[in-house]
Structure formats: C-alpha cells, structure tokens
Amino acid sequence: MKIQLLPSSFGASGAASGRQHLSCVVIDNCVALDAGSLAFATSKAQKKQIRDVVLTHAHLDHIAGLPLFIDDLFETLTEPIIVHASETAIETLKQNVFNGKIYPNFAELENKNGTVLKFHPIKNGENLVVKHLTFKAVAVNHGVASHGYIISEGATKIAVSGDTAETVEFWLNLNKEKTLRAILIECAFPDELEKLARAAHHLTPKRLRAEIKKYTGAPCPFFVFNIKPAYFQAVSRQIEALKIENLRILEVGKIYEWN
C-alpha cells in the first residue's frame, strides 16, 4: 500500500511547501481519501486512475478540490466519479456545493459516456470495498458527522483519524487490530490555542499525547497531519518536544509504502 499527502500550499519560491491548507491523501494512485487538493496537486497518472473519493467529512478543506476535479475531467470520463461518504456529508454536498448556485449539480449532468458523478452513502462500522482496498468507517469526534478509517490491502492495514478531538470508538477499533502498519492522526493547533482547538473539535500536542496513550495495540508509527498551516512550526516543535517514540510529522508529497 502506498499513500501520499498531496501538497496544498506554496512557499515564496513557488514550490510546494510542507504547510497544509487542504487535506487529500491518495492511496495507490487510484483512490482519494478526502478531496481538498484533488484538482490542484494530482499527477497525470493519478488523474487518469482516481474515480473513487472517500470522504471523512464535508468541511471545505476536505472537499474544495472535488467540484473542480470533476469539471477538469468532465468530457473524458468514461465512468462516474463516485463519492463515498456519510449520508450527512452527501446531503451537505448536495445542498451547499452541487446545488446549481455554488457549482453545477454534476449528479444530474451527463457527458457522451453517461453519468459523471454518483454518491454512495456509508454507515459507521461499514466495510467499504473500493477497488483492491477495504475502508472500515469508524466514527470520530469533530462536531459534524465524521469518519476515521481503517484501510486494508490484504494483510496490510493503516488507520487514519481524519479531523477529530478526543475520541473513543476510533481507539477501541484500533486496539482490536493486530497488524496495523501506521496510524495517521490529526493535530491542528498548538497548545496555546487550546480554547480554539476545543471549540473547533481539533487536537493540540498535549491532548494528542493523551489520545496516543489510548492505543494499546502492537507498536507502530504515528504520523501527524492536518496541521493548520499558520501554526505548522509551533505544532511541529511541540510534537518534537513530546519525545514520543515513533511519532513524526507526515511529510507533504512524500510517498510512504507498506507491504
């Protein structure tokens, strides 16, 4: 299994930076987990292959690239883009994005090959099979309907929290797994913005440390992602200061692989 956190920010030189405005993780070049930078940072090979988008939730930084991705591919699609998400997230997209006002309702439009957008609702606890991958949806705590996922390719498994504050079900499910290769966990704000982090249902480094202690499964690396770009340096310093073994920042653009 290969994953890549797509770039979504640029430095003064114009090159992609490690700061992350949007969230989009591409798995095996053919499935997108969230769609924040889907239209902006995918390679040609990824654009040709990605036809399934699995959403954690429908906040803007996780769906911003979805309408433009479909727009870019509209004429060439030979099969629809399928968005797999909770019923709440799908309803949010229909009412507030694909509504004919913010963007066209692609679910009602066709190209020469037929439908270009379909929605597939998923429920908490469901095992969703997408191509050669299985996504187990697990509820997390983010103020709106949100899922983390345990993602499997054969015996290889990783877990992704998506955006969350303190959560219970996610860790209960992870602790049942015996072969996790990695856990991707959010940490959006620095400790000094604790009040804001709680209001927005996000973690800080101190609270992340408490969450990691809930994991009692076999040792595996933790990768921190979805750090608010304005606080990337502060959060990174505070993560390092925790001195937790196997805890590191997920690098934007880097391809990680587990067999």
C-alpha positions in Angstrom: 0.0 0.0 0.0 1.3 3.4 -1.0 0.0 6.8 0.3 0.8 10.4 -0.5 -0.4 13.5 1.3 -0.9 15.9 -1.6 0.6 19.4 -1.5 -1.8 22.3 -1.0 0.5 25.3 -0.1 3.4 27.1 -1.8 6.4 28.8 -0.5 7.9 32.1 -1.6 9.8 30.3 -4.4 6.6 29.0 -5.8 7.5 25.4 -4.9 5.1 23.2 -2.8 5.7 23.7 0.9 5.2 21.4 3.9 2.3 23.5 5.1 -1.1 22.0 4.6 -4.2 24.1 3.8 -6.2 21.3 2.4 -6.5 17.6 3.1 -6.2 14.9 0.4 -4.4 11.6 0.7 -4.0 9.5 -2.4 -3.8 5.7 -1.9 -2.1 3.5 -4.5 -2.5 6.3 -7.1 -6.2 5.3 -7.6 -8.3 6.3 -4.6 -8.5 9.6 -2.8 -9.2 10.0 0.9 -10.7 13.4 1.1 -10.5 15.9 -1.8 -9.1 19.1 -0.5 -6.3 19.5 -3.2 -7.6 16.8 -5.5 -7.9 19.0 -8.5 -4.7 21.0 -7.8 -2.0 18.6 -7.0 -2.7 15.2 -8.5 -0.3 13.9 -11.2 -1.4 12.9 -14.7 -1.3 9.3 -13.7 -3.4 9.9 -10.6 -6.0 11.9 -12.6 -6.4 9.0 -15.0 -6.9 6.5 -12.2 -8.8 8.2 -9.4 -12.5 7.6 -9.8 -13.4 6.9 -6.1 -13.2 9.6 -3.4 -13.8 8.5 0.2 -14.6 11.4 2.5 -14.0 11.7 6.2 -16.5 14.7 6.4 -17.6 17.6 4.3 -15.7 20.6 5.7 -14.3 22.9 3.0 -10.7 22.0 3.4 -11.6 18.3 2.7 -13.8 18.8 -0.3 -12.6 22.0 -2.0 -11.0 20.2 -5.0 -13.8 17.9 -5.7 -16.0 20.1 -7.9 -13.0 21.2 -10.0 -11.7 17.7 -10.3 -14.9 16.6 -11.9 -15.0 19.8 -14.0 -11.5 19.1 -15.3 -12.3 15.5 -16.3 -15.9 16.1 -17.4 -15.5 15.4 -21.2 -13.1 12.5 -20.8 -14.8 10.5 -18.1 -15.8 7.0 -19.2 -17.2 6.2 -15.7 -18.5 8.4 -13.0 -16.6 9.8 -10.0 -18.1 8.0 -7.0 -18.1 9.9 -3.7 -18.3 7.6 -0.7 -19.4 9.4 2.4 -21.8 9.5 5.3 -25.4 10.4 4.4 -24.9 13.7 6.3 -21.8 14.6 4.3 -23.6 13.7 1.0 -26.6 15.9 1.9 -24.2 18.8 2.7 -22.6 18.5 -0.7 -25.9 18.4 -2.5 -27.4 21.3 -0.6 -24.3 23.6 -0.4 -21.9 22.7 -3.3 -23.6 20.8 -6.1 -26.7 23.0 -6.0 -26.6 25.0 -9.2 -25.6 28.1 -7.3 -22.1 27.4 -5.9 -21.4 24.8 -8.6 -23.4 22.7 -11.2 -25.2 19.6 -10.0 -22.9 17.2 -11.7 -25.1 14.2 -10.4 -27.7 15.4 -12.9 -25.4 16.1 -15.8 -24.0 13.6 -18.3 -21.2 13.6 -20.9 -21.2 11.5 -24.0 -20.5 8.4 -21.9 -23.2 8.9 -19.3 -23.2 10.0 -15.6 -20.2 11.8 -14.3 -20.9 11.9 -10.5 -22.5 9.4 -8.2 -22.9 9.4 -4.4 -22.6 6.3 -2.3 -23.6 6.6 1.4 -21.6 4.7 4.0 -22.5 4.0 7.6 -20.5 3.8 10.8 -18.9 0.4 11.2 -19.4 -0.5 7.5 -16.6 -2.1 5.5 -16.5 -0.3 2.2 -14.7 -2.1 -0.7 -13.1 0.2 -3.2 -11.0 -1.4 -5.9 -8.5 -3.6 -4.0 -8.9 -1.7 -0.8 -11.3 -2.0 2.2 -12.2 1.0 4.3 -13.8 0.4 7.7 -15.6 3.5 8.7 -15.3 4.5 12.4 -17.0 7.5 14.0 -14.8 10.2 15.4 -15.5 13.4 17.3 -15.4 16.5 15.1 -18.6 18.4 15.7 -20.2 17.2 12.4 -20.7 13.7 11.1 -17.1 12.4 10.6 -15.4 9.1 10.0 -11.9 7.9 10.5 -11.0 4.7 8.6 -9.0 1.5 9.0 -7.7 0.9 5.5 -6.8 -2.6 4.4 -5.0 -4.1 1.4 -4.8 -7.8 2.1 -2.9 -8.2 5.4 -1.6 -4.6 5.3 -3.6 -2.1 7.4 -3.2 1.5 8.3 -5.6 3.8 10.2 -6.5 7.4 9.5 -8.3 9.6 12.0 -9.4 12.4 9.8 -10.2 15.5 11.8 -11.1 14.8 15.4 -10.9 15.9 19.0 -10.8 13.3 21.8 -12.5 10.2 20.6 -13.3 6.7 21.9 -14.6 4.4 19.1 -11.6 5.0 16.9 -9.2 3.7 19.5 -11.4 0.8 20.5 -11.4 -0.4 16.9 -7.6 0.1 16.5 -6.9 -1.8 19.7 -8.6 -4.8 18.1 -6.2 -4.8 15.2 -3.0 -6.9 15.3 -1.2 -5.8 12.2 -1.5 -2.0 11.9 1.5 -0.6 10.0 0.8 3.1 10.7 -1.7 5.5 12.3 -2.3 8.9 10.8 -3.6 11.3 13.4 -4.5 14.9 13.3 -3.1 17.7 15.4 -4.4 21.1 14.1 -3.4 23.7 16.7 -0.6 24.5 19.2 -1.1 24.1 22.9 -1.5 27.9 23.4 -4.7 27.8 21.3 -6.3 25.2 23.4 -9.7 27.1 23.7 -9.9 27.4 19.9 -8.9 23.8 19.3 -11.7 22.6 21.7 -14.3 24.8 20.1 -13.3 23.5 16.6 -13.1 19.9 17.7 -9.4 19.5 17.0 -6.4 18.3 18.9 -3.3 20.1 20.3 0.0 18.3 21.0 -0.7 17.9 24.8 -4.1 16.4 24.1 -2.6 14.3 21.2 -0.3 12.7 23.8 -3.3 11.7 25.9 -5.0 10.2 22.8 -2.0 8.2 21.8 -2.0 6.6 25.3 -5.4 5.1 24.5 -3.7 2.9 21.9 -2.8 -0.4 23.4 -2.2 -2.4 20.2 1.1 -3.6 18.6 3.7 -0.8 18.3 3.5 1.1 15.0 4.5 4.6 13.9 2.2 7.6 14.3 2.1 10.3 11.6 0.7 13.7 12.4 -1.2 15.5 9.7 -3.9 18.2 9.1 -1.8 20.8 11.0 -3.2 24.3 10.4 -0.6 26.0 8.1 -0.3 29.2 10.2 0.8 27.0 13.2 2.9 24.4 11.4 6.2 25.4 13.0 4.8 25.8 16.5 2.9 22.4 16.4 6.0 20.7 14.9 8.2 22.0 17.7 5.7 20.9 20.4 5.3 17.5 18.8 9.1 17.0 18.8 9.2 18.2 22.5 6.8 15.4 23.4 9.6 12.9 22.7 7.2 10.1 21.9 8.9 7.2 20.1 7.6 6.6 16.6 5.7 10.0 16.5 6.5 12.1 13.5 5.1 14.6 11.0 3.6 13.2 7.8 5.6 14.8 5.0 3.6 16.5 2.3 4.3 15.0 -1.1 6.3 12.0 0.2 5.2 8.6 -0.8 5.0 6.1 2.0 4.8 2.4 1.4 3.9 -0.6 3.5 3.8 -4.3 2.3 
